[in-house]
Amino acid sequence: MRKYSIAIVEDEETHAKRLSEFLFSFAKEEDLNIEILQFSSAVEAAETFKGQFDILFLDIQMPGMNGMELAKEIRKADPRVMIIFVTSLAQFALEGYEVAATDYILKPLSYPEFSIKMHRAFKKLPKDGDSVLRFTSQSGFIVVPVSDVIYCETSGHTVIYHAKTGDYRKHQPMKDAEKELANFDFLRINSCYLVSKKEIVGMANHFVILQNGERLLVSRPRLAEVAATLREEGK
């Protein structure tokens, strides 16, 4: 069973405790496996964040860095995490559009409203394991959805993940990248390239042609296998 990682960022212990109790009650009702981490300040949460959470419950009004400021910082690194604001004033929640917030919950918390919003939220979460890649950068961690990766390319002892949002690097052999992406429909076309099948539109001579117009060379030993795979895909 997949474990969902949830963070609560709330400076008022009473509200944090109630939210945690509601989450465990909901998880028991829906037979979900969850883990909860609580933070009493946005700064503490920011220092801990490494792209590891599925859902963040953020209180908007907190001393120092507030929940909205934290959400903006997190969104720079993680476009995937689900953000739910907890606030006593609905007008603050409207700012959530800036950070693609999933929802907001008004204080004081009531379980019926919470349950409805959780059913809505969990329907949007992937059910079959992690579907993101994590990279380190000068500013910290960056989370990239696997669905955004176009292809991987080796460069020395590094694999470059070419994604729709940019290029990301990991110090690893290609075989590790291939293992990491084994469940996500990628095709090895030579020793240097591992390509997302959905990004391939066709094949010409010894090259696969991608949706973005790039052409990647297929090695001679893999030519028949790649051609057969693409024919099965109707490309």
Backbone as CSV, one residue per row, in Angstrom:
resi,resn,N_x,N_y,N_z,CA_x,CA_y,CA_z,C_x,C_y,C_z
1,MET,0.842,-1.195,0.000,0.000,0.000,0.000,0.880,1.250,0.000
2,ARG,0.550,2.182,-0.853,1.333,3.407,-0.916,1.175,4.232,0.358
3,LYS,2.273,4.821,0.814,2.219,5.713,1.970,2.215,7.162,1.486
4,TYR,1.241,7.934,1.961,1.143,9.349,1.611,1.811,10.181,2.697
5,SER,2.680,11.081,2.293,3.395,11.934,3.232,2.731,13.308,3.282
6,ILE,2.339,13.724,4.478,1.572,14.954,4.654,2.267,15.853,5.683
7,ALA,2.358,17.128,5.367,2.945,18.091,6.299,1.884,19.094,6.742
8,ILE,1.906,19.409,8.020,1.041,20.449,8.584,1.938,21.577,9.067
9,VAL,1.737,22.768,8.530,2.511,23.935,8.950,1.543,24.888,9.631
10,GLU,1.583,24.902,10.940,0.589,25.638,11.732,1.218,26.047,13.067
11,ASP,1.173,27.343,13.372,1.807,27.822,14.599,0.913,27.688,15.832
12,GLU,-0.384,27.420,15.631,-1.297,27.235,16.763,-1.481,25.747,17.019
13,GLU,-0.990,25.286,18.158,-0.977,23.862,18.479,-2.377,23.244,18.447
14,THR,-3.383,23.984,18.921,-4.754,23.455,18.946,-5.229,23.103,17.544
15,HIS,-5.012,24.017,16.591,-5.443,23.763,15.209,-4.623,22.647,14.569
16,ALA,-3.322,22.606,14.855,-2.469,21.562,14.296,-2.906,20.183,14.792
17,LYS,-3.213,20.102,16.081,-3.639,18.831,16.671,-4.965,18.375,16.079
18,ARG,-5.905,19.307,15.932,-7.210,18.936,15.380,-7.073,18.468,13.934
19,LEU,-6.262,19.169,13.160,-6.055,18.792,11.758,-5.419,17.405,11.663
20,SER,-4.466,17.126,12.522,-3.826,15.816,12.553,-4.832,14.720,12.913
21,GLU,-5.682,14.994,13.891,-6.708,14.012,14.292,-7.677,13.754,13.136
22,PHE,-8.078,14.814,12.445,-8.978,14.666,11.301,-8.332,13.804,10.205
23,LEU,-7.045,14.031,9.969,-6.340,13.274,8.937,-6.286,11.786,9.275
24,PHE,-5.979,11.466,10.516,-5.913,10.060,10.903,-7.301,9.408,10.864
25,SER,-8.336,10.159,11.223,-9.707,9.632,11.141,-10.085,9.353,9.687
26,PHE,-9.754,10.286,8.806,-10.055,10.113,7.383,-9.282,8.926,6.818
27,ALA,-8.007,8.803,7.180,-7.186,7.697,6.685,-7.750,6.351,7.144
28,LYS,-8.243,6.286,8.385,-8.824,5.049,8.887,-10.097,4.699,8.134
29,GLU,-10.941,5.687,7.885,-12.194,5.460,7.154,-11.942,4.975,5.732
30,GLU,-10.901,5.544,5.091,-10.644,5.252,3.679,-9.555,4.202,3.470
31,ASP,-9.059,3.622,4.569,-8.000,2.611,4.508,-6.767,3.142,3.768
32,LEU,-6.291,4.286,4.219,-5.115,4.925,3.625,-3.934,4.835,4.581
33,ASN,-2.758,4.727,4.017,-1.525,4.700,4.806,-0.892,6.091,4.740
34,ILE,-0.872,6.795,5.865,-0.340,8.157,5.850,0.708,8.344,6.938
35,GLU,1.603,9.304,6.706,2.505,9.767,7.745,2.389,11.283,7.796
36,ILE,2.435,11.839,9.004,2.233,13.279,9.181,3.433,13.890,9.899
37,LEU,3.930,14.983,9.341,4.961,15.774,10.001,4.361,17.141,10.313
38,GLN,4.594,17.630,11.537,4.068,18.934,11.952,5.200,19.938,12.115
39,PHE,4.959,21.149,11.639,5.916,22.241,11.776,5.192,23.433,12.391
40,SER,5.845,24.089,13.348,5.216,25.222,14.017,5.545,26.548,13.353
41,SER,6.395,26.520,12.329,6.715,27.749,11.602,7.028,27.427,10.148
42,ALA,6.810,28.413,9.279,7.098,28.243,7.858,8.595,28.093,7.625
43,VAL,9.394,28.784,8.415,10.858,28.707,8.269,11.336,27.288,8.549
44,GLU,10.810,26.685,9.602,11.174,25.305,9.956,10.805,24.349,8.825
45,ALA,9.622,24.533,8.251,9.176,23.681,7.154,10.050,23.872,5.920
46,ALA,10.399,25.115,5.616,11.226,25.420,4.444,12.587,24.753,4.553
47,GLU,13.147,24.726,5.757,14.462,24.122,5.967,14.418,22.603,5.824
48,THR,13.259,22.021,6.070,13.099,20.563,6.024,12.688,20.075,4.643
49,PHE,12.031,20.946,3.868,11.439,20.534,2.600,12.489,20.031,1.609
50,LYS,12.277,18.828,1.079,13.131,18.245,0.046,12.281,17.578,-1.036
51,GLY,11.073,18.097,-1.232,10.197,17.525,-2.248,9.594,16.196,-1.849
52,GLN,9.514,15.937,-0.523,9.090,14.615,-0.061,7.609,14.498,0.269
53,PHE,6.853,15.596,0.208,5.461,15.561,0.652,4.477,15.456,-0.516
54,ASP,3.366,14.776,-0.255,2.273,14.711,-1.221,1.294,15.861,-1.013
55,ILE,1.044,16.201,0.250,0.098,17.257,0.595,0.713,18.162,1.660
56,LEU,0.538,19.470,1.491,0.957,20.441,2.498,-0.271,21.210,2.979
57,PHE,-0.517,21.195,4.276,-1.536,22.045,4.881,-0.815,23.260,5.444
58,LEU,-1.112,24.430,4.916,-0.395,25.641,5.307,-1.345,26.660,5.927
59,ASP,-1.037,27.059,7.149,-1.724,28.201,7.751,-1.188,29.456,7.057
60,ILE,-2.059,30.323,6.619,-1.601,31.517,5.899,-1.019,32.548,6.858
61,GLN,-1.704,32.794,7.970,-1.271,33.840,8.897,-0.365,33.258,9.984
62,MET,0.942,33.468,9.809,1.921,33.031,10.804,2.978,34.123,10.952
63,PRO,3.559,34.246,12.131,4.610,35.247,12.308,5.853,34.907,11.479
64,GLY,6.610,35.933,11.103,7.785,35.700,10.268,7.352,35.367,8.859
65,MET,7.898,34.320,8.281,7.452,33.855,6.966,6.050,33.277,7.099
66,ASN,5.091,33.778,6.293,3.730,33.239,6.383,3.531,32.095,5.386
67,GLY,2.348,31.485,5.443,2.080,30.325,4.607,2.120,30.615,3.126
68,MET,1.674,31.785,2.714,1.682,32.139,1.295,3.123,32.290,0.793
69,GLU,3.969,32.912,1.595,5.378,33.070,1.210,6.065,31.712,1.102
70,LEU,5.754,30.816,2.031,6.311,29.467,1.981,5.839,28.743,0.722
71,ALA,4.551,28.869,0.407,3.990,28.208,-0.775,4.687,28.671,-2.051
72,LYS,4.980,29.956,-2.147,5.654,30.496,-3.332,7.058,29.928,-3.468
73,GLU,7.751,29.775,-2.339,9.100,29.196,-2.369,9.049,27.727,-2.773
74,ILE,8.087,27.003,-2.226,7.966,25.573,-2.518,7.593,25.341,-3.985
75,ARG,6.730,26.196,-4.520,6.303,26.041,-5.907,7.471,26.199,-6.898
76,LYS,8.486,26.945,-6.516,9.650,27.097,-7.392,10.361,25.760,-7.580
77,ALA,10.291,24.905,-6.564,10.994,23.629,-6.605,10.089,22.449,-6.925
78,ASP,8.805,22.555,-6.575,7.909,21.401,-6.694,6.558,21.810,-7.286
79,PRO,6.345,21.556,-8.580,5.070,21.908,-9.205,3.958,20.911,-8.900
80,ARG,4.321,19.813,-8.257,3.397,18.690,-8.094,2.695,18.670,-6.744
81,VAL,3.374,19.067,-5.671,2.818,18.895,-4.331,1.481,19.619,-4.198
82,MET,0.561,18.971,-3.515,-0.777,19.524,-3.328,-0.763,20.472,-2.133
83,ILE,-1.158,21.724,-2.343,-1.168,22.726,-1.283,-2.605,23.044,-0.893
84,ILE,-2.886,22.914,0.402,-4.206,23.247,0.932,-4.008,24.276,2.044
85,PHE,-4.586,25.456,1.869,-4.445,26.505,2.863,-5.485,26.339,3.966
86,VAL,-5.055,26.639,5.191,-5.947,26.641,6.343,-5.949,28.066,6.881
87,THR,-7.107,28.693,6.899,-7.160,30.108,7.262,-8.483,30.451,7.924
88,SER,-8.481,31.521,8.688,-9.724,31.986,9.326,-10.432,33.020,8.464
89,LEU,-9.778,33.495,7.412,-10.352,34.512,6.538,-10.309,34.039,5.085
90,ALA,-11.481,33.881,4.491,-11.568,33.366,3.125,-10.850,34.257,2.121
91,GLN,-10.781,35.550,2.394,-10.162,36.474,1.441,-8.684,36.143,1.210
92,PHE,-8.011,35.619,2.253,-6.613,35.240,2.095,-6.475,34.027,1.180
93,ALA,-7.431,33.132,1.247,-7.364,31.904,0.449,-7.404,32.195,-1.042
94,LEU,-8.031,33.304,-1.437,-8.120,33.640,-2.858,-6.744,33.848,-3.481
95,GLU,-5.759,34.225,-2.666,-4.400,34.388,-3.169,-3.788,33.058,-3.590
96,GLY,-4.430,31.968,-3.199,-3.913,30.640,-3.514,-3.796,30.355,-4.994
97,TYR,-4.535,31.090,-5.830,-4.431,30.892,-7.275,-3.016,31.158,-7.771
98,GLU,-2.291,32.045,-7.083,-0.924,32.379,-7.490,0.008,31.182,-7.383
99,VAL,-0.289,30.267,-6.484,0.584,29.123,-6.259,-0.108,27.803,-6.617
100,ALA,-1.165,27.888,-7.397,-1.912,26.696,-7.836,-2.336,25.835,-6.641
101,ALA,-2.892,26.490,-5.628,-3.373,25.752,-4.454,-4.546,24.855,-4.847
102,THR,-4.600,23.691,-4.229,-5.672,22.732,-4.519,-6.986,23.157,-3.886
103,ASP,-6.897,23.695,-2.663,-8.128,24.030,-1.937,-7.764,24.866,-0.705
104,TYR,-8.781,25.261,0.033,-8.551,25.908,1.324,-9.629,25.442,2.296
105,ILE,-9.268,25.460,3.564,-10.185,25.053,4.626,-10.276,26.200,5.624
106,LEU,-11.487,26.561,5.977,-11.685,27.675,6.906,-11.674,27.198,8.354
107,LYS,-11.036,27.984,9.206,-11.112,27.762,10.652,-12.388,28.415,11.182
108,PRO,-13.010,27.879,12.229,-12.620,26.645,12.913,-12.931,25.411,12.070
109,LEU,-12.089,24.402,12.163,-12.222,23.208,11.329,-13.426,22.370,11.754
110,SER,-14.137,21.861,10.753,-15.224,20.918,11.028,-14.968,19.655,10.204
111,TYR,-15.207,18.495,10.809,-14.849,17.253,10.115,-15.667,17.016,8.836
112,PRO,-16.967,17.273,8.798,-17.717,17.043,7.553,-17.132,17.811,6.363
113,GLU,-16.815,19.083,6.569,-16.221,19.873,5.480,-14.838,19.331,5.117
114,PHE,-14.062,18.985,6.144,-12.723,18.444,5.927,-12.791,17.161,5.107
115,SER,-13.697,16.272,5.443,-13.825,14.992,4.749,-14.157,15.185,3.268
116,ILE,-15.065,16.104,2.981,-15.431,16.381,1.586,-14.213,16.855,0.798
117,LYS,-13.452,17.766,1.387,-12.280,18.303,0.694,-11.184,17.260,0.544
118,MET,-11.064,16.350,1.507,-10.055,15.304,1.404,-10.400,14.283,0.320
119,HIS,-11.675,13.941,0.204,-12.078,13.044,-0.884,-11.718,13.665,-2.233
120,ARG,-11.964,14.943,-2.358,-11.652,15.667,-3.593,-10.144,15.668,-3.854
121,ALA,-9.376,15.885,-2.792,-7.922,15.969,-2.940,-7.305,14.622,-3.290
122,PHE,-7.716,13.569,-2.604,-7.096,12.262,-2.823,-7.423,11.672,-4.194
123,LYS,-8.509,12.104,-4.788,-8.812,11.654,-6.146,-7.783,12.168,-7.150
124,LYS,-7.132,13.271,-6.806,-6.161,13.887,-7.709,-4.746,13.356,-7.514
125,LEU,-4.528,12.624,-6.440,-3.184,12.126,-6.166,-2.930,10.821,-6.908
126,PRO,-1.701,10.607,-7.408,-1.381,9.328,-8.055,-1.494,8.189,-7.061
127,LYS,-2.029,7.070,-7.495,-2.269,5.941,-6.592,-1.192,4.861,-6.680
128,ASP,-0.319,4.931,-7.675,0.586,3.807,-7.932,2.047,4.153,-7.680
129,GLY,2.304,4.881,-6.602,3.686,5.143,-6.253,4.162,6.495,-6.724
130,ASP,5.433,6.729,-6.486,6.010,8.036,-6.786,6.156,8.219,-8.285
131,SER,5.772,9.379,-8.795,5.900,9.662,-10.227,6.648,10.974,-10.441
132,VAL,7.620,11.220,-9.573,8.446,12.413,-9.717,9.916,12.029,-9.579
133,LEU,10.771,12.900,-10.101,12.212,12.760,-9.942,12.705,13.935,-9.114
134,ARG,13.709,13.711,-8.300,14.245,14.772,-7.453,15.690,15.061,-7.831
135,PHE,15.984,16.336,-7.968,17.322,16.776,-8.344,17.807,17.813,-7.338
136,THR,19.115,17.843,-7.113,19.694,18.887,-6.280,20.129,20.045,-7.163
137,SER,20.023,21.241,-6.624,20.455,22.430,-7.354,21.099,23.385,-6.363
138,GLN,21.603,24.491,-6.852,22.241,25.468,-5.969,21.258,26.038,-4.945
139,SER,19.989,26.082,-5.326,18.975,26.648,-4.426,18.277,25.593,-3.571
140,GLY,18.669,24.320,-3.727,18.046,23.266,-2.935,17.587,22.117,-3.801
141,PHE,16.370,21.653,-3.550,15.821,20.519,-4.291,14.836,20.986,-5.349
142,ILE,14.834,20.265,-6.463,13.860,20.518,-7.523,13.141,19.209,-7.799
143,VAL,11.833,19.255,-7.874,11.022,18.076,-8.154,10.453,18.189,-9.554
144,VAL,10.659,17.161,-10.364,10.209,17.167,-11.757,9.302,15.956,-12.002
145,PRO,8.068,16.168,-12.447,7.196,15.029,-12.769,7.799,14.181,-13.885
146,VAL,7.727,12.873,-13.745,8.241,11.975,-14.782,7.564,12.258,-16.121
147,SER,6.299,12.642,-16.074,5.557,12.918,-17.311,6.132,14.079,-18.105
148,ASP,6.959,14.912,-17.461,7.579,16.052,-18.145,8.901,15.693,-18.824
149,VAL,9.432,14.524,-18.524,10.733,14.132,-19.082,10.559,13.673,-20.529
150,ILE,11.337,14.273,-21.430,11.281,13.935,-22.852,12.249,12.800,-23.165
151,TYR,13.493,12.979,-22.764,14.480,11.901,-22.906,15.653,12.139,-21.978
152,CYS,16.438,11.077,-21.761,17.642,11.146,-20.949,18.850,10.923,-21.847
153,GLU,19.935,11.604,-21.503,21.154,11.530,-22.315,22.362,11.420,-21.388
154,THR,23.281,10.514,-21.722,24.491,10.399,-20.916,25.527,11.418,-21.361
155,SER,26.263,11.941,-20.379,27.369,12.863,-20.643,28.433,12.590,-19.592
156,GLY,29.435,11.798,-19.957,30.427,11.377,-18.979,29.794,10.490,-17.932
157,HIS,29.944,10.859,-16.672,29.348,10.089,-15.575,28.025,10.702,-15.118
158,THR,27.440,11.523,-15.969,26.207,12.226,-15.633,25.099,11.877,-16.616
159,VAL,23.868,11.804,-16.102,22.695,11.668,-16.967,21.965,13.003,-16.973
160,ILE,21.721,13.517,-18.176,20.959,14.760,-18.329,19.519,14.384,-18.641
161,TYR,18.598,14.824,-17.800,17.167,14.596,-18.017,16.626,15.823,-18.750
162,HIS,16.319,15.667,-20.021,15.753,16.762,-20.802,14.236,16.763,-20.579
163,ALA,13.743,17.789,-19.898,12.320,17.870,-19.566,11.701,19.109,-20.191
164,LYS,10.392,19.180,-20.160,9.687,20.321,-20.749,9.973,21.612,-19.991
165,THR,10.414,21.475,-18.751,10.704,22.659,-17.940,12.189,23.000,-17.903
166,GLY,13.017,22.210,-18.586,14.451,22.477,-18.600,15.264,21.202,-18.522
167,ASP,16.575,21.333,-18.383,17.482,20.194,-18.285,17.953,20.028,-16.846
168,TYR,17.973,18.779,-16.369,18.364,18.481,-14.993,19.402,17.359,-15.006
169,ARG,20.354,17.439,-14.113,21.476,16.502,-14.117,21.543,15.664,-12.844
170,LYS,21.945,14.393,-13.039,22.216,13.511,-11.917,23.534,12.790,-12.185
171,HIS,24.349,12.704,-11.154,25.601,11.959,-11.266,25.266,10.482,-11.080
172,GLN,25.082,9.753,-12.190,24.674,8.356,-12.140,24.911,7.720,-13.506
173,PRO,25.018,6.396,-13.570,25.099,5.724,-14.877,23.713,5.635,-15.503
174,MET,23.672,5.456,-16.821,22.391,5.366,-17.523,21.555,4.185,-17.030
175,LYS,22.224,3.096,-16.629,21.457,1.919,-16.171,20.613,2.259,-14.943
176,ASP,21.096,3.205,-14.112,20.313,3.612,-12.938,19.105,4.444,-13.352
177,ALA,19.290,5.299,-14.353,18.161,6.079,-14.877,17.128,5.154,-15.498
178,GLU,17.600,4.149,-16.212,16.699,3.183,-16.857,15.899,2.421,-15.808
179,LYS,16.551,2.077,-14.718,15.865,1.370,-13.630,14.832,2.288,-12.969
180,GLU,15.203,3.556,-12.782,14.321,4.527,-12.142,13.066,4.788,-12.967
181,LEU,13.203,4.674,-14.289,12.085,4.974,-15.193,11.445,3.712,-15.778
182,ALA,11.760,2.562,-15.194,11.324,1.277,-15.752,9.809,1.153,-15.901
183,ASN,9.052,1.799,-15.013,7.589,1.656,-15.038,6.883,2.778,-15.788
184,PHE,7.651,3.576,-16.536,7.060,4.773,-17.136,7.202,4.852,-18.648
185,ASP,7.301,3.716,-19.320,7.248,3.663,-20.786,8.348,4.471,-21.470
186,PHE,9.582,4.191,-21.119,10.730,4.784,-21.797,11.410,3.724,-22.652
187,LEU,12.014,4.153,-23.739,12.613,3.247,-24.709,14.098,3.562,-24.866
188,ARG,14.942,2.563,-24.667,16.395,2.736,-24.854,16.698,2.585,-26.347
189,ILE,17.197,3.644,-26.985,17.441,3.570,-28.433,18.930,3.429,-28.764
190,ASN,19.795,3.752,-27.819,21.223,3.443,-27.936,21.856,3.621,-26.560
191,SER,23.170,3.522,-26.469,23.822,3.603,-25.166,23.705,4.990,-24.542
192,CYS,23.386,6.001,-25.349,23.348,7.388,-24.865,21.953,7.914,-24.576
193,TYR,20.910,7.316,-25.183,19.582,7.898,-25.108,18.530,6.934,-24.564
194,LEU,17.710,7.455,-23.661,16.536,6.764,-23.143,15.377,7.724,-23.354
195,VAL,14.393,7.326,-24.163,13.386,8.265,-24.666,11.979,7.872,-24.213
196,SER,11.185,8.875,-23.835,9.776,8.644,-23.506,9.014,8.293,-24.781
197,LYS,8.346,7.165,-24.785,7.630,6.723,-25.994,6.577,7.730,-26.436
198,LYS,5.933,8.385,-25.470,4.861,9.313,-25.856,5.396,10.547,-26.566
199,GLU,6.717,10.786,-26.454,7.315,11.936,-27.122,7.784,11.619,-28.533
200,ILE,7.744,10.344,-28.915,8.190,9.937,-30.251,7.017,9.980,-31.219
201,VAL,7.181,10.670,-32.329,6.107,10.753,-33.332,6.372,9.845,-34.523
202,GLY,7.612,9.397,-34.688,7.898,8.523,-35.818,9.380,8.215,-35.918
203,MET,9.727,7.578,-37.034,11.112,7.169,-37.245,11.465,7.374,-38.702
204,ALA,12.656,7.895,-38.965,13.134,8.099,-40.329,14.580,7.669,-40.402
205,ASN,14.860,6.722,-41.309,16.200,6.153,-41.429,16.641,5.604,-40.069
206,HIS,17.728,6.092,-39.518,18.210,5.591,-38.236,17.901,6.545,-37.089
207,PHE,16.897,7.382,-37.250,16.586,8.388,-36.237,15.131,8.277,-35.761
208,VAL,14.915,8.488,-34.465,13.547,8.689,-33.984,13.298,10.191,-33.983
209,ILE,12.070,10.577,-34.298,11.695,11.985,-34.371,10.767,12.291,-33.205
210,LEU,11.101,13.336,-32.471,10.329,13.697,-31.286,9.315,14.794,-31.594
211,GLN,8.360,14.958,-30.696,7.324,15.978,-30.870,7.914,17.378,-30.966
212,ASN,9.040,17.608,-30.297,9.659,18.937,-30.335,10.544,19.155,-31.559
213,GLY,10.567,18.146,-32.447,11.336,18.274,-33.684,12.736,17.702,-33.627
214,GLU,13.195,17.328,-32.431,14.538,16.754,-32.328,14.587,15.367,-32.976
215,ARG,15.771,15.021,-33.480,16.014,13.706,-34.071,17.154,13.058,-33.293
216,LEU,16.916,11.848,-32.786,17.917,11.134,-31.989,18.303,9.844,-32.694
217,LEU,19.598,9.602,-32.748,20.127,8.450,-33.473,19.850,7.137,-32.752
218,VAL,19.361,6.156,-33.506,19.158,4.803,-32.993,20.390,3.982,-33.360
219,SER,20.954,3.271,-32.402,22.145,2.466,-32.691,21.763,1.283,-33.587
220,ARG,22.701,0.833,-34.405,22.429,-0.273,-35.333,21.941,-1.535,-34.625
221,PRO,22.561,-1.949,-33.493,22.081,-3.165,-32.826,20.642,-3.060,-32.308
222,ARG,20.167,-1.819,-32.045,18.814,-1.645,-31.495,17.784,-1.263,-32.549
223,LEU,18.219,-1.136,-33.783,17.360,-0.613,-34.840,16.092,-1.453,-35.037
224,ALA,16.244,-2.769,-35.160,15.085,-3.643,-35.413,14.117,-3.617,-34.231
225,GLU,14.679,-3.652,-33.011,13.830,-3.657,-31.815,13.060,-2.353,-31.678
226,VAL,13.720,-1.213,-31.911,13.059,0.088,-31.805,11.978,0.223,-32.872
227,ALA,12.305,-0.189,-34.107,11.329,-0.098,-35.199,10.093,-0.948,-34.897
228,ALA,10.312,-2.147,-34.374,9.186,-3.036,-34.047,8.329,-2.450,-32.933
229,THR,8.981,-1.878,-31.925,8.248,-1.254,-30.811,7.385,-0.100,-31.289
230,LEU,7.956,0.742,-32.174,7.198,1.892,-32.672,6.043,1.461,-33.579
231,ARG,6.244,0.376,-34.329,5.132,-0.138,-35.169,3.984,-0.578,-34.282
232,GLU,4.302,-1.235,-33.163,3.264,-1.660,-32.213,2.531,-0.470,-31.622
233,GLU,3.252,0.636,-31.484,2.674,1.866,-30.946,1.905,2.640,-32.014
234,GLY,1.964,2.173,-33.253,1.279,2.862,-34.358,1.996,4.113,-34.803
235,LYS,3.347,4.110,-34.706,4.121,5.293,-35.093,5.039,4.965,-36.257
